[in-house]
């Protein structure tokens, strides 16, 4: 299982998170649960909606793999960086449209029958908020 998880994670991060949202249907189980701070999403449709919402305020989104993937049994972990150009629309943000932002985060995923069943993410909200002038 471990050897199959690493390439699947690379598709998760480098393809799906870079805009091929429909790939979620191939990468996650029907019972998938994604745990974001303060929010859980369920199933491929919930994941696709979360991806769309996360990308909506940005143009030129590029997600890169910084460390990993590190595989341990049915789990995979990695560090990534999200970059993009702010187009506006985030409540409380004072940054001008056109501001380039970048922040990093960490993923842990659990695989089941060759697909991702559970996801935990933590991102550098402090850097994100500072770049967008939130708070």
C-alpha positions as CSV (number, residue, x, y, z in Angstrom):
1,X,0.0,0.0,0.0
2,X,2.7,2.5,1.0
3,X,4.4,2.5,-2.4
4,X,1.0,3.3,-4.1
5,X,0.2,6.2,-1.7
6,X,3.1,8.5,-2.6
7,X,2.1,8.9,-6.3
8,X,-1.6,9.2,-5.3
9,X,-0.6,12.0,-2.9
10,X,1.3,13.8,-5.6
11,X,-1.8,13.7,-7.8
12,X,-3.8,15.0,-4.8
13,X,-1.5,17.9,-4.3
14,X,0.1,18.8,-7.6
15,X,-2.9,18.0,-9.9
16,X,-6.1,18.3,-7.8
17,X,-5.0,21.3,-5.6
18,X,-3.7,23.0,-8.7
19,X,-7.1,23.1,-10.3
20,X,-8.2,19.6,-11.4
21,X,-10.9,19.5,-8.7
22,X,-12.9,16.7,-10.4
23,X,-9.9,14.4,-9.7
24,X,-11.3,14.2,-6.1
25,X,-13.8,11.6,-7.5
26,X,-10.9,9.3,-8.3
27,X,-8.7,10.0,-5.3
28,X,-11.1,9.8,-2.3
29,X,-13.6,7.3,-0.9
30,X,-17.3,8.0,-0.9
31,X,-17.1,8.3,2.9
32,X,-14.1,10.6,2.8
33,X,-13.9,13.1,5.7
34,X,-11.6,16.1,5.4
35,X,-10.8,17.9,8.7
36,X,-9.9,21.6,8.3
37,X,-9.6,23.8,11.4
38,X,-13.2,24.6,12.3
39,X,-14.8,22.7,9.4
40,X,-15.2,19.1,8.2
41,X,-16.1,18.2,4.6
42,X,-17.7,14.9,3.5
43,X,-17.3,12.9,0.3
44,X,-15.9,13.9,-3.0
45,X,-18.5,16.6,-3.6
46,X,-17.7,18.2,-0.2
47,X,-14.0,18.2,-1.1
48,X,-14.6,19.7,-4.5
49,X,-16.7,22.5,-3.0
50,X,-14.0,23.2,-0.4
51,X,-11.4,23.3,-3.1
52,X,-13.5,25.8,-5.2
53,X,-14.1,28.0,-2.2
54,X,-10.4,28.0,-1.3
55,X,-9.3,29.0,-4.8
56,X,-12.1,31.5,-5.5
57,X,-10.3,34.6,-4.0
58,X,-7.1,33.9,-6.0
59,X,-5.8,33.9,-9.5
60,X,-2.6,32.1,-10.7
61,X,-2.8,29.5,-7.9
62,X,0.2,27.3,-7.7
63,X,0.6,24.6,-5.0
64,X,4.0,23.1,-4.6
65,X,5.3,20.1,-2.6
66,X,8.1,21.2,-0.2
67,X,8.7,18.0,1.9
68,X,7.6,14.5,1.3
69,X,5.4,12.7,0.8
70,X,6.4,10.7,3.9
71,X,4.5,7.3,3.9
72,X,3.9,5.2,7.0
73,X,1.6,2.3,6.4
74,X,-1.8,3.6,5.3
75,X,-0.8,7.3,6.1
76,X,1.0,9.9,4.2
77,X,2.3,13.3,5.3
78,X,3.8,16.3,3.5
79,X,4.5,20.0,3.6
80,X,3.3,22.2,0.8
81,X,3.2,25.9,-0.2
82,X,0.1,27.6,-1.7
83,X,0.7,30.7,-3.8
84,X,-1.6,33.0,-5.7
85,X,-2.6,36.5,-6.6
86,X,-5.4,37.9,-4.4
87,X,-8.4,39.0,-6.4
88,X,-10.4,40.2,-3.5
89,X,-13.5,39.1,-1.7
90,X,-12.2,37.8,1.7
91,X,-14.1,39.6,4.5
92,X,-11.8,41.7,6.6
93,X,-8.9,41.7,4.2
94,X,-7.3,45.1,3.5
95,X,-4.8,43.9,0.9
96,X,-5.3,45.3,-2.6
97,X,-6.4,43.0,-5.4
98,X,-3.3,41.9,-7.2
99,X,-1.3,41.2,-4.0
100,X,0.8,38.1,-4.4
101,X,0.5,35.8,-1.3
102,X,2.2,32.5,-0.3
103,X,1.8,30.4,2.8
104,X,2.7,26.8,3.8
105,X,0.9,24.0,5.5
106,X,1.0,20.3,6.3
107,X,-1.2,17.4,5.3
108,X,-1.8,14.0,6.8
109,X,-4.0,11.6,4.9
110,X,-5.2,8.1,5.7
111,X,-5.7,5.7,2.7
112,X,-8.3,2.9,2.5
113,X,-8.5,0.5,-0.4
114,X,-6.2,2.6,-2.5
115,X,-8.1,5.9,-2.0
116,X,-7.9,8.6,0.6
117,X,-10.5,8.2,3.4
118,X,-9.5,10.9,5.8
119,X,-7.6,14.2,5.7
120,X,-6.2,16.5,8.3
121,X,-4.7,19.8,7.3
122,X,-3.1,22.7,9.1
123,X,-1.8,25.8,7.4
124,X,0.0,28.9,8.4
125,X,-3.0,31.2,9.0
126,X,-0.8,33.8,10.7
127,X,1.2,34.4,7.5
128,X,-1.9,34.2,5.3
129,X,-3.7,36.8,7.5
130,X,-0.7,39.1,7.6
131,X,-0.3,39.1,3.8
132,X,-4.0,39.9,3.3
133,X,-4.1,42.5,6.1
134,X,-6.6,40.6,8.2
135,X,-6.8,41.4,11.9
